[in-house]
Amino acid sequence: MKEFSRNRRVGEQIQRELADIISKEIRHPDLGMITISAADVSPDLKFARIYVTVLAGKLDNKQTVEYLNVEVKRIRHALSKRLTIRVTPRLQFVYDGSTEYGNRLSALIDSTKS
């Protein structure tokens, strides 16, 4: 149980720090507002899958995730300066479609009411 809570704490810290790093240090004119919706960290803390959502950018979701994965070394380096753990996890950015899916379901439910 202790390992799980440590993973969750590290994941939450990574989520907070990445949100700050991406909003302040990643500059690209076509990027929209990027939100870090979750960070799943492996049990050994060597790998983290980062789930992102994107709003109002010129790049589509796939292009935004590709851009973040191209910039992953720079992002990971900035993250390593902020974390207090010995090894900074390798990062993989993934689009989180759950919000979009929830909105579609909500719209379907609303359409049946009228």
Contacts in CASP RR format, 6 or more apart in sequence:
PFRMAT RR
TARGET T0000
AUTHOR 0000-0000-0000
METHOD contacts of the structure
MODEL  1
MKEFSRNRRVGEQIQRELADIISKEIRHPDLGMITISAADVSPDLKFARI
YVTVLAGKLDNKQTVEYLNVEVKRIRHALSKRLTIRVTPRLQFVYDGSTE
YGNRLSALIDSTKS
3 43 0 8 1.000
7 41 0 8 1.000
7 42 0 8 1.000
7 43 0 8 1.000
7 45 0 8 1.000
10 41 0 8 1.000
10 45 0 8 1.000
10 83 0 8 1.000
10 85 0 8 1.000
10 89 0 8 1.000
11 39 0 8 1.000
11 40 0 8 1.000
11 41 0 8 1.000
11 48 0 8 1.000
12 39 0 8 1.000
13 83 0 8 1.000
14 39 0 8 1.000
14 41 0 8 1.000
14 48 0 8 1.000
14 50 0 8 1.000
14 79 0 8 1.000
14 83 0 8 1.000
14 89 0 8 1.000
15 36 0 8 1.000
15 38 0 8 1.000
15 39 0 8 1.000
15 50 0 8 1.000
17 79 0 8 1.000
17 82 0 8 1.000
17 83 0 8 1.000
18 36 0 8 1.000
18 39 0 8 1.000
18 50 0 8 1.000
18 75 0 8 1.000
18 79 0 8 1.000
18 91 0 8 1.000
19 35 0 8 1.000
19 36 0 8 1.000
21 75 0 8 1.000
21 78 0 8 1.000
21 79 0 8 1.000
21 82 0 8 1.000
22 34 0 8 1.000
22 36 0 8 1.000
22 68 0 8 1.000
22 75 0 8 1.000
23 34 0 8 1.000
25 74 0 8 1.000
25 75 0 8 1.000
25 78 0 8 1.000
26 34 0 8 1.000
26 68 0 8 1.000
26 71 0 8 1.000
26 75 0 8 1.000
28 59 0 8 1.000
28 67 0 8 1.000
29 58 0 8 1.000
30 57 0 8 1.000
30 58 0 8 1.000
30 59 0 8 1.000
31 54 0 8 1.000
31 57 0 8 1.000
31 58 0 8 1.000
31 59 0 8 1.000
31 64 0 8 1.000
31 67 0 8 1.000
32 54 0 8 1.000
32 55 0 8 1.000
32 56 0 8 1.000
32 57 0 8 1.000
32 58 0 8 1.000
32 59 0 8 1.000
32 64 0 8 1.000
33 54 0 8 1.000
33 55 0 8 1.000
33 56 0 8 1.000
33 57 0 8 1.000
34 52 0 8 1.000
34 53 0 8 1.000
34 54 0 8 1.000
34 64 0 8 1.000
34 68 0 8 1.000
35 52 0 8 1.000
35 53 0 8 1.000
35 54 0 8 1.000
35 55 0 8 1.000
36 50 0 8 1.000
36 51 0 8 1.000
36 52 0 8 1.000
37 51 0 8 1.000
37 52 0 8 1.000
37 53 0 8 1.000
37 96 0 8 1.000
37 98 0 8 1.000
37 99 0 8 1.000
38 50 0 8 1.000
38 51 0 8 1.000
38 96 0 8 1.000
39 48 0 8 1.000
39 49 0 8 1.000
39 50 0 8 1.000
39 51 0 8 1.000
40 48 0 8 1.000
40 49 0 8 1.000
40 51 0 8 1.000
41 47 0 8 1.000
41 48 0 8 1.000
41 89 0 8 1.000
42 48 0 8 1.000
42 89 0 8 1.000
45 85 0 8 1.000
45 87 0 8 1.000
45 89 0 8 1.000
46 87 0 8 1.000
46 89 0 8 1.000
46 90 0 8 1.000
47 89 0 8 1.000
47 90 0 8 1.000
47 92 0 8 1.000
48 89 0 8 1.000
48 90 0 8 1.000
48 91 0 8 1.000
48 92 0 8 1.000
49 92 0 8 1.000
49 94 0 8 1.000
50 91 0 8 1.000
50 92 0 8 1.000
50 93 0 8 1.000
50 94 0 8 1.000
51 94 0 8 1.000
51 95 0 8 1.000
51 96 0 8 1.000
52 64 0 8 1.000
52 65 0 8 1.000
52 68 0 8 1.000
52 93 0 8 1.000
52 94 0 8 1.000
52 95 0 8 1.000
52 96 0 8 1.000
53 95 0 8 1.000
53 96 0 8 1.000
53 97 0 8 1.000
53 99 0 8 1.000
54 61 0 8 1.000
54 64 0 8 1.000
54 95 0 8 1.000
57 64 0 8 1.000
59 67 0 8 1.000
61 95 0 8 1.000
61 97 0 8 1.000
62 95 0 8 1.000
64 95 0 8 1.000
65 93 0 8 1.000
65 94 0 8 1.000
65 95 0 8 1.000
68 75 0 8 1.000
68 93 0 8 1.000
69 92 0 8 1.000
69 93 0 8 1.000
72 91 0 8 1.000
72 92 0 8 1.000
72 93 0 8 1.000
75 91 0 8 1.000
76 88 0 8 1.000
76 90 0 8 1.000
76 91 0 8 1.000
79 88 0 8 1.000
79 91 0 8 1.000
80 88 0 8 1.000
END
